[in-house]
Amino acid sequence: MPALALDIGSYTIKAIAGKPGKSVVVDKVVETFNTNGIIIPTDDPQTEKLVETIGNLISDHKLPTTDVRLSLPESIISTKIINMPRLSDAELSSAIGWQAEQYIPIPPEELTLEYKVLYRPEKADNNEQMRVLLIGTRKTLVDKFIMVFNYLGIEPTLLETQILSVVRSLHFETIDPTTLIVHMGANTTTLAVVHQGELAFVFNHMSGSQTLTKTLQSAVGLDADQAEQYKRQYGLDPSQFQGKVQTALLPAVKVLTDAMQKAIRFFINQNPTANVQRVLLSGGGVQLPGFVPHLANILGTEVMLATPFAASTGNIPEANHAAMGVCMGLLTREM
């Protein structure tokens, strides 16, 4: 049965329809502008506009609606990886609420909490701790998000955070080099380290591709559409437009590279015997011309664009692969 994965961003909405599984068979890949500029509606008019936009996307492209999988924006998520004494599933279920109160800054009565055991030692008598991923968000925000689809007669079958989908789309194995994933959205950039095939660190940085556009708009004196076009066309290429676009963008890019370096240092401090050996870039904004070599020079490590379609077949698009990691990860998840 075909499934539909939706990645709703404030700038664009991405959709992939296909046969889900470890190796996705891709049917259709669609991306459209989110003219509403919002992900979670806050009032009835916003809800109506978003319902109309998503409804038109589905009907215009004849997308399936029986198995609809959604991602939650990282901007509304609190994510924490914690260490705990080894507990059974039942013991963990009883203790997780108290742990969430310590690490997730959302009152318990307002909290929707998910958790996942990343590592559990085989024995309890060696003082080795288990690692648990906590993911929390406010119930009201989730309800508003799901309500959009309920108005369309759709009951989503899956809802998870973007970074979990991106990690899954890349099919990590324990032998893979320790990797920093940089997932850039319009307004946020999520940094995650995968070590020995396991998610080890997640951090949300409140700056994204639209920050670059606004910086260019202000520095060069362009309107928003022109700034977006110049950013995508010239990027960090010093030979283009007399290097003016590169010069304007570099201060905003430095904010992002500083956050990456901070994330790498934090991981190494927590894991003194390990080191980040490569960087994988995910999201539409990372396809900025000149961005990959610039990061490689600053970070002193291998930098590559993510390839979420690598294990898939079917109607795979010719370009824009790095932007589709969230949707591909949703489709790769085993139900």
C-alpha positions as CSV (number, residue, x, y, z in Angstrom):
1,M,0.0,0.0,0.0
2,P,1.5,3.4,-0.9
3,A,2.3,5.9,1.8
4,L,2.7,9.7,1.8
5,A,5.4,11.5,3.7
6,L,5.0,15.2,4.3
7,D,7.7,17.6,5.5
8,I,5.9,20.9,6.1
9,G,8.3,23.8,6.4
10,S,7.6,27.5,6.7
11,Y,9.2,28.1,3.3
12,T,8.3,25.0,1.3
13,I,6.2,21.8,1.7
14,K,7.8,18.6,0.6
15,A,5.9,15.4,-0.2
16,I,7.0,12.0,-1.3
17,A,4.6,9.2,-2.2
18,G,5.8,5.6,-2.5
19,K,6.0,2.1,-1.2
20,P,7.5,2.3,2.3
21,G,10.1,0.0,3.8
22,K,13.8,-0.3,4.2
23,S,14.3,0.3,0.5
24,V,11.6,2.8,-0.5
25,V,10.1,2.5,-4.0
26,V,9.5,6.2,-4.9
27,D,6.4,7.1,-6.9
28,K,6.1,10.9,-6.7
29,V,8.3,13.7,-5.3
30,V,6.6,17.1,-5.0
31,E,7.8,20.4,-3.5
32,T,5.7,23.6,-3.3
33,F,6.0,27.0,-1.6
34,N,4.2,27.4,1.7
35,T,2.7,30.8,0.9
36,N,1.3,30.9,4.4
37,G,4.7,31.0,6.0
38,I,3.7,29.0,9.0
39,I,3.8,25.4,10.1
40,I,1.7,25.3,13.2
41,P,-1.4,27.6,12.8
42,T,-2.3,29.8,15.8
43,D,-5.8,30.9,14.7
44,D,-8.7,29.8,12.5
45,P,-7.7,31.9,9.4
46,Q,-4.2,30.4,9.4
47,T,-5.7,26.9,9.9
48,E,-8.0,27.4,6.9
49,K,-5.1,28.6,4.7
50,L,-2.9,25.7,5.6
51,V,-5.7,23.2,5.1
52,E,-6.3,24.6,1.6
53,T,-2.6,24.6,0.7
54,I,-2.1,20.9,1.8
55,G,-5.5,19.8,0.3
56,N,-4.6,21.4,-3.0
57,L,-1.2,19.7,-3.0
58,I,-2.7,16.3,-2.4
59,S,-5.5,16.6,-4.9
60,D,-3.5,18.3,-7.7
61,H,-0.8,15.6,-7.6
62,K,-3.2,12.7,-6.7
63,L,-1.2,11.8,-3.6
64,P,-2.4,8.9,-1.4
65,T,-4.1,9.6,2.0
66,T,-4.5,6.2,3.6
67,D,-1.0,6.1,5.2
68,V,0.1,9.7,5.9
69,R,3.4,10.3,7.8
70,L,4.3,13.6,9.3
71,S,7.3,15.3,10.7
72,L,7.2,17.8,13.6
73,P,9.4,21.0,13.2
74,E,12.4,21.0,15.4
75,S,11.6,24.6,16.5
76,I,8.8,23.2,18.8
77,I,10.7,20.2,20.1
78,S,12.9,19.7,23.2
79,T,15.3,16.9,22.7
80,K,17.7,15.4,25.2
81,I,19.9,12.3,25.5
82,I,20.3,11.2,29.1
83,N,22.3,8.6,30.9
84,M,20.5,6.4,33.5
85,P,21.2,3.2,35.4
86,R,20.2,0.1,33.6
87,L,16.4,-0.4,33.9
88,S,13.9,-2.8,32.4
89,D,11.3,-1.5,30.0
90,A,8.7,-1.5,32.9
91,E,11.1,0.3,35.3
92,L,11.9,2.9,32.6
93,S,8.3,3.5,31.9
94,S,7.7,4.3,35.6
95,A,10.8,6.5,35.9
96,I,10.7,8.4,32.6
97,G,8.2,11.1,33.8
98,W,10.4,12.2,36.6
99,Q,13.4,12.2,34.2
100,A,11.5,14.4,31.8
101,E,10.7,16.9,34.5
102,Q,14.5,17.3,35.0
103,Y,15.4,17.8,31.4
104,I,12.4,19.0,29.3
105,P,11.4,22.6,30.1
106,I,7.7,22.0,29.6
107,P,5.2,21.6,32.5
108,P,4.1,17.9,32.9
109,E,0.4,18.8,32.3
110,E,1.3,20.4,29.0
111,L,3.8,17.8,27.8
112,T,3.6,15.2,25.1
113,L,6.6,12.9,25.7
114,E,8.2,10.2,23.6
115,Y,11.3,8.3,24.5
116,K,13.6,5.7,22.9
117,V,16.3,3.5,24.4
118,L,19.5,4.2,22.4
119,Y,21.7,1.8,24.4
120,R,21.1,-0.6,27.2
121,P,24.0,-2.6,28.7
122,E,23.5,-6.4,28.7
123,K,24.3,-6.6,32.4
124,A,23.3,-4.4,35.3
125,D,26.4,-5.1,37.5
126,N,29.1,-3.4,35.6
127,N,28.1,0.2,36.4
128,E,27.6,1.0,32.7
129,Q,24.7,3.2,32.1
130,M,21.9,3.1,29.5
131,R,21.3,6.0,27.1
132,V,17.7,7.2,26.5
133,L,16.5,9.8,24.0
134,L,13.8,12.1,25.4
135,I,11.6,14.1,22.9
136,G,9.0,16.5,24.3
137,T,6.7,19.1,22.9
138,R,3.5,20.9,24.0
139,K,0.2,19.0,23.6
140,T,-1.6,22.0,22.3
141,L,0.9,22.4,19.4
142,V,0.6,18.8,18.4
143,D,-3.2,19.0,18.5
144,K,-3.2,22.1,16.3
145,F,-0.9,20.4,13.8
146,I,-2.9,17.2,13.6
147,M,-6.2,19.2,13.4
148,V,-5.1,20.5,10.0
149,F,-5.1,17.0,8.6
150,N,-8.3,16.0,10.4
151,Y,-10.1,18.8,8.5
152,L,-8.9,17.0,5.3
153,G,-10.3,13.7,6.6
154,I,-6.8,12.4,7.2
155,E,-5.7,10.6,10.4
156,P,-1.9,10.6,10.4
157,T,-0.3,7.2,11.0
158,L,3.1,8.5,12.1
159,L,4.4,11.6,13.7
160,E,8.1,12.1,14.6
161,T,10.8,14.8,14.7
162,Q,12.7,15.8,11.6
163,I,16.1,14.8,12.8
164,L,15.1,11.2,13.6
165,S,13.7,10.9,10.1
166,V,16.9,12.4,8.6
167,V,19.1,10.0,10.6
168,R,17.1,7.0,9.5
169,S,17.2,8.1,5.8
170,L,21.0,7.8,5.9
171,H,21.0,4.1,6.9
172,F,23.8,4.4,9.5
173,E,25.7,1.2,10.6
174,T,28.0,0.8,13.6
175,I,31.1,0.7,11.4
176,D,30.4,4.1,9.8
177,P,32.6,7.1,10.8
178,T,31.4,9.4,13.5
179,T,29.3,12.0,11.7
180,L,28.0,15.4,12.4
181,I,24.6,15.9,10.6
182,V,23.7,19.5,9.8
183,H,20.0,19.7,8.9
184,M,19.2,23.2,7.8
185,G,15.6,24.4,7.7
186,A,14.2,27.8,6.9
187,N,14.4,29.1,10.5
188,T,16.4,26.5,12.5
189,T,19.4,24.3,12.0
190,T,19.6,21.0,13.9
191,L,23.0,19.5,14.7
192,A,23.3,15.9,15.5
193,V,26.2,13.5,16.0
194,V,25.9,9.9,15.1
195,H,28.6,7.7,16.7
196,Q,28.9,4.0,16.1
197,G,25.6,4.1,14.3
198,E,23.8,5.6,17.3
199,L,22.4,9.1,17.8
200,A,24.7,10.6,20.5
201,F,23.9,14.3,20.6
202,V,21.2,16.7,19.3
203,F,21.1,20.5,19.4
204,N,18.8,23.0,17.8
205,H,20.3,26.3,16.6
206,M,17.8,29.1,16.0
207,S,19.2,30.2,12.6
208,G,18.5,28.7,9.1
209,S,18.4,29.4,5.4
210,Q,16.0,32.4,5.8
211,T,18.6,34.0,8.1
212,L,21.0,34.0,5.1
213,T,18.4,35.5,2.8
214,K,17.5,38.3,5.3
215,T,21.2,39.0,5.8
216,L,21.8,39.3,2.0
217,Q,18.6,41.4,1.6
218,S,19.8,43.9,4.2
219,A,23.5,44.0,3.1
220,V,23.0,44.4,-0.6
221,G,19.7,46.2,-0.7
222,L,17.5,43.6,-2.4
223,D,13.9,42.7,-1.9
224,A,13.2,39.2,-0.4
225,D,12.6,37.5,-3.7
226,Q,15.8,38.9,-5.3
227,A,17.8,38.0,-2.2
228,E,16.6,34.4,-2.3
229,Q,17.4,34.2,-6.0
230,Y,20.9,35.7,-5.6
231,K,21.6,33.4,-2.6
232,R,20.7,30.3,-4.6
233,Q,22.5,31.4,-7.7
234,Y,25.7,32.9,-6.4
235,G,26.0,31.6,-2.8
236,L,29.6,31.7,-1.5
237,D,31.2,31.7,-5.0
238,P,33.7,34.6,-4.9
239,S,33.8,34.7,-8.7
240,Q,30.1,35.6,-9.0
241,F,28.6,39.0,-8.8
242,Q,32.0,40.5,-7.9
243,G,32.0,38.5,-4.7
244,K,29.4,40.8,-3.2
245,V,27.0,38.0,-2.3
246,Q,29.7,35.9,-0.7
247,T,30.9,38.9,1.4
248,A,27.3,39.6,2.5
249,L,26.6,36.0,3.5
250,L,29.8,35.2,5.3
251,P,28.9,36.8,8.7
252,A,25.6,34.7,8.8
253,V,27.4,31.6,7.6
254,K,30.0,32.1,10.4
255,V,27.2,32.0,13.0
256,L,26.4,28.5,11.7
257,T,30.0,27.3,11.5
258,D,30.6,28.5,15.0
259,A,27.6,26.4,16.1
260,M,29.0,23.4,14.3
261,Q,32.4,23.7,15.9
262,K,30.8,24.1,19.3
263,A,28.8,20.9,18.7
264,I,31.9,19.0,17.7
265,R,33.8,20.2,20.8
266,F,30.9,19.3,23.1
267,F,30.8,15.8,21.6
268,I,34.5,15.3,22.0
269,N,34.5,16.5,25.6
270,Q,31.8,13.9,26.3
271,N,33.7,11.2,24.3
272,P,37.5,11.9,24.7
273,T,38.5,8.9,22.6
274,A,36.3,9.8,19.6
275,N,36.4,12.4,17.0
276,V,34.0,13.7,14.3
277,Q,35.3,12.3,11.0
278,R,32.8,13.8,8.5
279,V,29.9,16.2,8.1
280,L,26.7,15.4,6.2
281,L,24.5,18.3,5.1
282,S,20.8,17.9,4.9
283,G,18.0,20.3,4.0
284,G,17.4,22.6,1.0
285,G,19.5,25.5,2.4
286,V,22.7,23.4,2.5
287,Q,22.8,23.3,-1.4
288,L,24.1,26.9,-1.4
289,P,26.9,27.2,-4.0
290,G,30.3,27.0,-2.4
291,F,28.9,25.9,1.0
292,V,30.5,22.5,1.0
293,P,34.1,23.5,0.2
294,H,33.8,26.5,2.6
295,L,32.7,24.2,5.5
296,A,35.4,21.7,4.7
297,N,38.0,24.5,4.9
298,I,36.6,25.9,8.2
299,L,36.0,22.5,9.9
300,G,39.0,20.7,8.5
301,T,37.1,17.6,7.8
302,E,35.2,15.8,5.0
303,V,31.9,17.5,4.1
304,M,29.2,16.0,1.9
305,L,25.6,16.5,0.9
306,A,23.3,13.8,2.3
307,T,22.0,11.2,-0.1
308,P,18.7,9.9,1.3
309,F,17.7,8.2,-2.0
310,A,20.8,6.0,-2.1
311,A,19.0,2.8,-1.0
312,S,15.8,3.5,-3.0
313,T,14.4,2.8,-6.4
314,G,11.6,4.2,-8.5
315,N,11.0,7.7,-9.7
316,I,14.0,9.3,-8.0
317,P,14.4,13.0,-8.8
318,E,17.5,14.3,-10.7
319,A,18.3,17.0,-8.1
320,N,17.5,18.5,-4.7
321,H,18.2,15.2,-2.9
322,A,19.6,16.8,0.3
323,A,16.2,18.5,0.8
324,M,14.3,15.3,0.9
325,G,15.8,13.5,3.9
326,V,12.9,14.0,6.3
327,C,10.3,12.5,3.9
328,M,12.6,9.6,3.0
329,G,13.2,8.8,6.6
330,L,9.5,8.8,7.3
331,L,8.9,6.3,4.5
332,T,11.9,4.2,5.6
333,R,10.4,3.7,9.1
334,E,9.1,0.2,9.7
335,M,5.6,0.3,11.2
